[in-house]
């Protein structure tokens, strides 16, 4: 009897006995098939559980290894899960972030607008915006947030990824400063 596990023939089941009194007869074939099917289900269950566990572990490693902060939260901002970077940025563990409110980690004057963006994202309109994450010690991190609706554990959720844009903002300010200086030099040169 072929043994098919997860859609592939993995072997054969053959029951035999060296003694004549234990020999199987053609009428025993349904019983042997039933034993083969039960064995397949048991093996599929074990393999599926192992594959699922490995897949979840690989996802968690990817999730926690991301350089960007990733928050999974509900429509009110309550954090359901967060990756390691999110915890590092806010000087908290991922576990401490679970149950906390993401809005409370934004600059106070940005919270209401961010809550509105969460609602837009839930309606299927991804939101990309700049905000400021604030740690417990008051240190502010300028970020670009991308908020998108995503089903999470069977219900509606939001995935918000944050990218630190402090270096980009510094570079923009430097470019603006240089352009202003060049304009001033050009104005002075034109007068001479």
Secondary structure by P-SEA (a helix, b strand, c coil): ccccccccccbbbbbbbccccccccccaaaaaaaaaaaaaaaaaaaaaaaaaaaaaaaaaaaaaacccbbbbbccccccccccaaaaaaacccccccccccccccccccaaaaaaaaaaaaaacbbbbbbbbbbccccbbbbbbbbbbbbbcccbbbbbbbbbbaaaaaaaaaaaaaaaaaaaaaaaaaaac
